[in-house]
Amino acid sequence: MKNITSLRAVLVICIYGCIYGLSACAQTFSPSTSPDNRVAQTKLHKGSIQHADIIQSLIAKDKAFNTRNVTAGFNTATLEFLDLQDGFLLESGLDVLRGRAAISAQRDLNDIPSPLRWSPREAYVASSGDFGFTWGDFQLDVEDGKRKTGKYITIWRKDTKGQWKALTDMGLYDPDPVFAPENEVSEASDRGM
């Protein structure tokens, strides 16, 4: 349990470090933002409006990653969208997964349709236009028809061909809902109050 807690602390530090590091030189775009608001929002981040197209391309890449995941399975999609030279995956309780062999050997997430789905909420892009990250919500269907939800972050970099490739992908589960029995009878109701 101590290792899992330590890994979570490292993940949180990495996420906040990336957000902090990019925030000074980044723009943001929320997919639900109207085009008029998007222009105003990019100006607030002191970036070129041309970066709006780069941000859109990053969100489109994250959505394409999810679409490929649903149709071909998570392992297949990850091996196509991850930078296999420098990229890695971080998962709670597991060693860092690097490269095709490690990802394929460790994971058994190639069901079709995939039980894992995600949707980006926002993207941030460095002023250079070749580095950024997306974050959003995910859901994972697990045994007995149950579903786990959470938040994810994927860090991206453009490769030598100008294509976005994921450097790392990590997610944290939402807390489980607190159980509150509906049929619990209070003392006051027992006494007719």
C-alpha positions, 0 to 999 in steps of 0.5 A, spaced: 500 500 500 505 504 501 508 503 494 501 505 491 501 511 495 508 513 493 506 512 486 500 516 486 504 522 490 509 522 484 503 522 479 500 528 482 507 531 482 508 530 475 501 532 473 502 539 477 509 540 474 507 539 467 501 543 468 505 549 471 510 548 466 506 549 460 501 554 463 506 560 462 507 558 455 500 555 453 493 556 451 487 552 453 481 550 449 475 547 451 471 543 446 465 545 448 467 553 447 464 557 442 468 559 436 467 566 438 469 565 446 475 560 443 478 567 440 477 571 446 480 565 450 486 564 446 488 572 447 487 571 454 493 566 454 497 571 450 498 566 444 497 566 437 490 565 435 494 560 430 495 556 436 487 554 436 488 550 430 494 546 433 490 545 440 484 543 435 489 538 432 491 535 439 484 534 441 482 531 435 488 526 436 486 524 443 479 523 440 482 519 434 486 515 440 479 513 443 476 511 437 481 506 435 481 504 442 474 502 442 474 499 435 481 495 435 482 495 443 487 499 448 493 495 447 493 496 439 491 503 440 496 504 445 501 501 440 499 506 434 499 512 438 504 512 443 511 514 442 515 507 442 522 510 443 521 515 449 514 513 451 511 510 457 505 508 461 504 509 469 499 505 472 498 504 480 501 498 482 505 496 476 512 498 474 513 503 468 511 500 462 516 502 456 516 499 449 511 494 445 513 488 448 512 491 455 506 494 454 503 487 450 506 483 456 503 487 461 496 488 459 490 484 457 486 490 455 484 488 447 477 486 448 473 489 442 469 493 443 474 496 449 471 496 456 475 503 456 473 509 454 475 517 455 473 524 452 478 530 453 475 536 456 481 541 455 488 541 451 494 545 453 499 547 448 506 550 449 508 556 445 512 552 440 506 548 438 510 541 438 508 539 446 502 539 450 497 535 454 490 533 454 486 531 460 479 529 461 474 523 463 474 516 463 470 510 464 472 503 465 467 497 465 469 492 470 466 485 472 459 484 474 456 490 469 460 495 474 463 501 472 469 505 474 470 513 472 476 517 473 480 523 470 486 522 465 492 526 463 496 524 456 502 528 455 503 529 447 509 531 443 510 532 435 514 527 432 519 528 426 513 527 421 509 533 425 504 528 428 502 528 435 505 522 439 503 520 446 509 520 451 505 518 457 498 517 459 496 516 466 489 516 470 486 516 477 480 513 479 474 517 482 473 516 489 468 510 490 461 513 492 459 513 500 454 508 501 448 511 505 442 506 506 436 509 504 432 504 509 435 506 515 430 508 520 432 514 525 431 514 532 426 520 531 422 516 526 421 510 531 418 515 536 413 518 531 417 525 531 
